[in-house]
């Protein structure tokens, strides 16, 4: 008889139990949204520290009609970004901190020949990077 009552009590407890996610809420949940613009949260600090922006400037080369650059993620072995422009500055966003990048820029004349080039190796460390290179 004792086993029967214990089994019946166990069955009653198991059948009456409802998972918390399946229960209807007893009261409305209060939702609050706050934004603090003066001090970043831990999440935004982490994202700022994980990625940085790169600005590379180079000298104007006479007889150059354009400049071509390629930024390679050397650590992971793939081209990250490339471009062709008449300006002497490249702005690249979201470089992963701790990875080795190689920035190559070349000056191109009207015939498509390389008339100067420069290489810059970069390992972002947590703040935006502003570099100058000399094309020769």
DAHU-V410097 format. One line per field, one symbol per residue. ss: DSSP state (A for helix, B for strand, O for the rest). phi: phi as a letter, one per 20 degrees, with the letter a starting at -180 (. if undefined). burial: I if it has 16 or more other C-alpha atoms within 10 Angstrom, else O. A space follows every 50 residues. Layout:
BEGIN
ss->???
phi->???
burial->???
END
This chain:
BEGIN
ss->OAAAAAAAAAAAAAAAOOOAAAOOOOOOOOOOOOOOOOOOOAAAAAAAAA BBBBBBBBOOOOOOOBBBBBBBBOOOOBBBBBBBBOOOBBBBBBBBOOOB BBBBBBBBOOOOOBBBBBBBBBBOOOOOBBBBBOOO
phi->.ffffffffffffffefcggfeffffbffedccccdeecffffffffffe ccdcccdbffdfmedacccbddefgembfebbacbefdbcdcdmeffnee dcdcccecefenefdrbbcceccfcpcgdccdcdec
burial->OOOOOOOOOOOOOOOOOOOOOOOOOOOOOOOOOOOOOOOOOOOOOOOIII IIIIOIIIOOIOOIOIIIIIIIIIOOOOOIOOOOOOOIOIOIOOIIIOOI IIIIIIIIIOOOOOOIIOIOOIIIIIOIIOOOIOIO
END
